[in-house]
Amino acid sequence: MIYDIIIIGGGVTGCTIARTLSKYDLNICLLEKEADIASGTTKANSGVVHAGYAADRKYIKRNLCIQGNKLYTQAHEELNFPFRRIGSFVVALEDIQIGELEEKRKKGLQDGVPDLELILDKEKIKQMEPNLTDKVVGVLHAPSAGIVSPYEMTHALAENAAMNGVKFFRNQEVIKIRHQEYVFTVKTGEGEFQSNNLINAAGLYASRISKMLGLDYFDIMPRKGQYILFDRNMLHLNKILFPSPTKVSKGILVCPTVHGNTFVGPNAQNIVDLDDLSTTTAGLKEILEGGMKLIPNLPVRSSIRNFAGLRAVPDTMDFIIDNTDVYGFINVAGILSPGLTSCFAIAERVEEFLELLGVEMKVKDDYNPIRPKPERFTNFTREELDKKIKKDPLWARIVCRCETIPEREIINAIHAPVGATTVDGVKFRCRPGMGRCQGGFCRPRVMEILSRELNIPIEEITKRGEDTNIVVGKTKDFILRKLEQEGR
């Protein structure tokens, strides 16, 4: 089969493109190198939907961020992912920073960022965010900024795309691409796929994909950011808190999540290794010190997880979205911050390129933009829960105590379109393992459910894919084998 379009990369950018294009009468597939979608930069994203005033006007990412922010309202209504517009503060701790914030406010308003406000009244600032440091001298308030669960949003995008006919193939690392007679042949470790058009949304690996077609006009550098996540409800914040930015990054922020946790981070460290997700004592110390400049009473003893993510930083320092010299090939690369905010606008830009290529963009008669809201135990009233349990007792069988996740939610996550096949896949869809014990109690039970529902031995269940098996066999079998070898 020759597809109309192949998308390489199953992060938020690739899945947004897939969902956007799924409305058209086209045969589309998406190839993801990992065992699950949203396994790279998307998974360790800050989850901030930026207002759009931060990037320099010379960059296309500024306009796409402003446009993308506005598109979140409709996307949230259609796809039912966790999202809240809580607003952000850029915090000035010195008088000299006020002028910079005022300049950002003026330019932001001119470019369409709504309701930007410079607040210099410390009493008002502290009323809006009581935990903020007393050293604050002013803030730039952006009410349109918000928070989102980036991986849950990406799963929603993929599910809706799949509902509308997009095929998803995981564990498909691209190793070679040929382009002959207007047909792309994409070779992976598992097979070959062919298409008339090819979209490169491979994140950290986008420059490698581009070079497979002889296009060597940009490079991607991994930039590591470390985070510390605090236990749920240990610190209540009303706003996303940024320090005054530097030339390198927006700085170390303190931010609530849509599920009631708070995190601090990330820092910014340019590295070479595309697989380096380690945290370091120095890095964690750096982000704690940065966070405490904004929130002196950070609940350090309530940390439940440290982690790191890699951002794909292009040498252009801007998004690379272009129809290349190879007919039918579109690069969507270097989608660093604010890529999460911009993703819906980026997908619209890809639509425009496909139209220029002459792709027939006919909307399907049966296109359905709605992804039903996942049923969650914690969202039911007592009366609704009683009815659910009477109909299906699995709603009462709690697997994850920290997050109150019943077996039914886990089964639903496994059997959803583009469903979970790994422990992390379950975790990032319905949260078992996200709580205080970080899976210490529920992981064995999640593994048993995966084994049963996927009909595979428990030894084949992995944390996140290849070479991450959690168990290799029963202890008794190893002991018996050893005894046999010893002749006993």
Sequence and secondary structure as in RCSB ss.txt:
>XXXX:A:sequence
MIYDIIIIGGGVTGCTIARTLSKYDLNICLLEKEADIASGTTKANSGVVHAGYAADRKYIKRNLCIQGNKLYTQA
HEELNFPFRRIGSFVVALEDIQIGELEEKRKKGLQDGVPDLELILDKEKIKQMEPNLTDKVVGVLHAPSAGIVSP
YEMTHALAENAAMNGVKFFRNQEVIKIRHQEYVFTVKTGEGEFQSNNLINAAGLYASRISKMLGLDYFDIMPRKG
QYILFDRNMLHLNKILFPSPTKVSKGILVCPTVHGNTFVGPNAQNIVDLDDLSTTTAGLKEILEGGMKLIPNLPV
RSSIRNFAGLRAVPDTMDFIIDNTDVYGFINVAGILSPGLTSCFAIAERVEEFLELLGVEMKVKDDYNPIRPKPE
RFTNFTREELDKKIKKDPLWARIVCRCETIPEREIINAIHAPVGATTVDGVKFRCRPGMGRCQGGFCRPRVMEIL
SRELNIPIEEITKRGEDTNIVVGKTKDFILRKLEQEGR
>XXXX:A:secstr
 EEEEEEE  SHHHHHHHHHHTTBS  EEEE SSSSTT STTTT   EE  S SS TTSHHHHHHHHHHHHHHHH
HHHH   EE   EEEEE SGGGHHHHHHHHHHHHHTT TT EEE  HHHHHHH TTS TT  EEEEETT EEE H
HHHHHHHHHHHHHTT EEE S  EEEEEEETTEEEEEESS EEEEEEEEE  GGGHHHHHHTTT  S  EEEEEE
EEEEE TTSS  SSEEEE   SS S  EEEE TTS EEEE   EE S TT     HHHHHHHHHHHHHH TT  G
GGEEEEEEEEEEEETTSS EEEE SSTTEEEEE   TTHHHHHHHHHHHHHHHHHHTT    B TT         
 GGGS HHHHHHHHHH GGGG EEETTTTEEHHHHHHHHHSTT   SHHHHHHHH TT STTTTTTTHHHHHHHH
HHHHT  GGG BSSSTT BS  S HHHHHHHHHHHTT 
